[in-house]
Amino acid sequence: MGISRVLESAPFASADARNERSIVVGVTHPQTCLVLGARLRALRQAGFRVTVIAGPGALLDQTAAAEGVERIAIPMRRGIAPLADLVALTRLWRFLGALKPDIVEFSTPKAGLLGALAAMLRGVPRRVYMLRGLRLETASGLKRRILLAAERLAAACVHTVLCNSESLRQQALAFRLAPAGKLLVLGDGSSNGVDTERFSPGAENPRARLGINPDALVIGFVGRLTRDKGLPELIEAFDAILRAEPRARLLLVGWFDASEDALSVPLRVYILTHPQIYCTGFVADTAPYYRAMDLLVLPTWREGFPNVVLEAAATGIPVVTTLCTGSRDSVIPEVTGLLIPPGYPEAICEAVLKLLRDPDRRRRMGRAARAWVFDRYLDERVLGLTAAWYRSLLDRPKEPLAAQRAQLESTYPAD
């Protein structure tokens, strides 16, 4: 269905015409919808008419249908694509003009930039850029400068940059993406929190179905199988772990993402043919797989706030992750897990073997991790704070159009 036909359909009448409060939540790729469901539901239950925007795909359609929200598919390229970006910007501008939302929340780099710019040009009165991470942290040279400029422009077009964690807020401040007063963290961070009933300890797990011996020591990973997630280092470390502990097995719950940081073909073949590595591919429900693990490893190079660490913690297993932005907020060192520097297979090997060889310590950490989640990251608490904050935005006066234009003209500090 073409964009004009979508905009003419009855469900997309303007918010003013319906006398309702409307919020648009936009992301670049439909796979991000995997982490949007609970957020969309919370906003709808808070009384908003919710519309989700993403690239076309089954995940967008399924998420919108499951959460009872409207959806619109607008193709957006992840990489630099000037002509395609201009088309997407025009479509976003037309859509926002038809809907006239009270609030927009755009996240992920491309949707954040194009959505924030379209919303500012349309004069949407309350604009939020949800910062879920900084891709520029693992870029260099010209690409890094372009990504930095794009992040600064996106931040200049909105009223608030909502950061996923405190370390991400500090990094955004260091990169001078926006003034300190514009960078906000709600509560203790995280965009969703975690459902502790769904992610919980239990006897049922997929080890038998996967062919993993009940006595094996299972090291788990959940997420996209990419370089930025630290997969090359994890695979190198696992071979060393296996030599030291023959009962070790590696369970990779995720898919080979065709992104800019995709794994090389030889490494993918190595993973798929390794007799002690179990790779599930994409799974819709990851919860049971955590119960098959003795610990989770996330050797990432950059995060916003990793959902998988909270999910593992809620399941009662310890985590080994890195000192990088976002990931270091997700663990209490030596209490709920271990923090290591990124990029060092030796550090992964040492930390994992410490935990594999000390089951009592793993159990203590797992109990502490679940208690920590209950104290700070219950989904009802995190999403309750989110919904309440967005409701509070409705009480703020609309920004004059002249002030919106002046904001963009004073965009970035000089480097």
Secondary structure as the mmCIF struct_conf table of DSSP 4:
data_model
#
loop_
_struct_conf.conf_type_id
_struct_conf.id
_struct_conf.beg_label_comp_id
_struct_conf.beg_label_asym_id
_struct_conf.beg_label_seq_id
_struct_conf.end_label_comp_id
_struct_conf.end_label_asym_id
_struct_conf.end_label_seq_id
HELX_RH_AL_P HELX_RH_AL_P1 ILE A 3 GLU A 8
BEND BEND1 SER A 9 SER A 9
HELX_RH_3T_P HELX_RH_3T_P1 ALA A 10 PHE A 12
HELX_RH_AL_P HELX_RH_AL_P2 ALA A 15 ARG A 18
TURN_TY1_P TURN_TY1_P1 ASN A 19 ASN A 19
STRN STRN1 SER A 22 GLY A 26
BEND BEND2 THR A 28 HIS A 29
HELX_RH_3T_P HELX_RH_3T_P2 PRO A 30 VAL A 35
TURN_TY1_P TURN_TY1_P2 LEU A 36 LEU A 36
HELX_RH_AL_P HELX_RH_AL_P3 GLY A 37 GLN A 45
TURN_TY1_P TURN_TY1_P3 ALA A 46 GLY A 47
STRN STRN2 ARG A 49 ALA A 54
BEND BEND3 GLY A 55 GLY A 57
HELX_RH_AL_P HELX_RH_AL_P4 ALA A 58 GLU A 67
TURN_TY1_P TURN_TY1_P4 GLY A 68 GLY A 68
STRN STRN3 GLU A 70 ALA A 73
BEND BEND4 ARG A 78 GLY A 79
HELX_RH_AL_P HELX_RH_AL_P5 PRO A 82 LEU A 99
BEND BEND5 ASP A 102 ASP A 102
STRN STRN4 ILE A 103 SER A 107
BEND BEND6 THR A 108 THR A 108
HELX_RH_AL_P HELX_RH_AL_P6 PRO A 109 ARG A 122
TURN_TY1_P TURN_TY1_P5 GLY A 123 GLY A 123
BEND BEND7 PRO A 125 PRO A 125
STRN STRN5 ARG A 126 LEU A 131
HELX_RH_3T_P HELX_RH_3T_P3 ARG A 135 THR A 138
HELX_RH_AL_P HELX_RH_AL_P7 GLY A 141 ALA A 156
TURN_TY1_P TURN_TY1_P6 CYS A 157 CYS A 157
BEND BEND8 VAL A 158 HIS A 159
STRN STRN6 THR A 160 CYS A 163
BEND BEND9 ASN A 164 SER A 165
HELX_RH_AL_P HELX_RH_AL_P8 GLU A 166 ALA A 174
TURN_TY1_P TURN_TY1_P7 PHE A 175 ARG A 176
BEND BEND10 LEU A 177 ALA A 178
HELX_RH_3T_P HELX_RH_3T_P4 ALA A 180 LYS A 182
STRN STRN7 LEU A 183 VAL A 185
TURN_TY1_P TURN_TY1_P8 GLY A 187 ASP A 188
BEND BEND11 SER A 191 ASN A 192
STRN STRN8 VAL A 194 VAL A 194
TURN_TY1_P TURN_TY1_P9 THR A 196 ARG A 198
BEND BEND12 PHE A 199 PHE A 199
BEND BEND13 ALA A 203 ALA A 203
TURN_TY1_P TURN_TY1_P10 PRO A 206 PRO A 206
HELX_RH_AL_P HELX_RH_AL_P9 ARG A 207 LEU A 210
TURN_TY1_P TURN_TY1_P11 GLY A 211 GLY A 211
TURN_TY1_P TURN_TY1_P12 PRO A 214 ASP A 215
STRN STRN9 LEU A 217 VAL A 222
BEND BEND14 GLY A 223 GLY A 223
STRN STRN10 THR A 226 THR A 226
TURN_TY1_P TURN_TY1_P13 ARG A 227 GLY A 230
HELX_RH_AL_P HELX_RH_AL_P10 LEU A 231 ALA A 244
TURN_TY1_P TURN_TY1_P14 PRO A 246 ARG A 247
STRN STRN11 ALA A 248 VAL A 253
BEND BEND15 GLY A 254 GLY A 254
BEND BEND16 SER A 259 SER A 259
TURN_TY1_P TURN_TY1_P15 GLU A 260 ASP A 261
STRN STRN12 ALA A 262 ALA A 262
HELX_LH_PP_P HELX_LH_PP_P1 LEU A 263 SER A 264
HELX_RH_AL_P HELX_RH_AL_P11 VAL A 265 THR A 273
TURN_TY1_P TURN_TY1_P16 PRO A 275 GLN A 276
STRN STRN13 ILE A 277 CYS A 279
BEND BEND17 ALA A 284 ALA A 284
HELX_RH_AL_P HELX_RH_AL_P12 ALA A 287 TYR A 290
TURN_TY1_P TURN_TY1_P17 ARG A 291 ALA A 292
BEND BEND18 ASP A 294 ASP A 294
STRN STRN14 LEU A 295 LEU A 298
BEND BEND19 TRP A 301 TRP A 301
BEND BEND20 GLY A 304 PHE A 305
HELX_RH_AL_P HELX_RH_AL_P13 ASN A 307 THR A 315
TURN_TY1_P TURN_TY1_P18 GLY A 316 GLY A 316
STRN STRN15 VAL A 319 THR A 322
BEND BEND21 LEU A 323 CYS A 324
TURN_TY1_P TURN_TY1_P19 THR A 325 GLY A 326
HELX_RH_3T_P HELX_RH_3T_P5 SER A 327 ASP A 329
BEND BEND22 SER A 330 SER A 330
STRN STRN16 PRO A 333 PRO A 333
TURN_TY1_P TURN_TY1_P20 GLU A 334 THR A 336
STRN STRN17 GLY A 337 ILE A 340
TURN_TY1_P TURN_TY1_P21 PRO A 342 GLY A 343
HELX_RH_AL_P HELX_RH_AL_P14 PRO A 345 LEU A 356
TURN_TY1_P TURN_TY1_P22 ARG A 357 ARG A 357
HELX_RH_AL_P HELX_RH_AL_P15 PRO A 359 ARG A 376
STRN STRN18 LEU A 378 LEU A 378
HELX_RH_AL_P HELX_RH_AL_P16 ASP A 379 LEU A 393
TURN_TY1_P TURN_TY1_P23 LEU A 394 ASP A 395
BEND BEND23 ARG A 396 ARG A 396
HELX_LH_PP_P HELX_LH_PP_P2 PRO A 397 PRO A 400
HELX_RH_AL_P HELX_RH_AL_P17 LEU A 401 GLU A 409
TURN_TY1_P TURN_TY1_P24 SER A 410 SER A 410
#
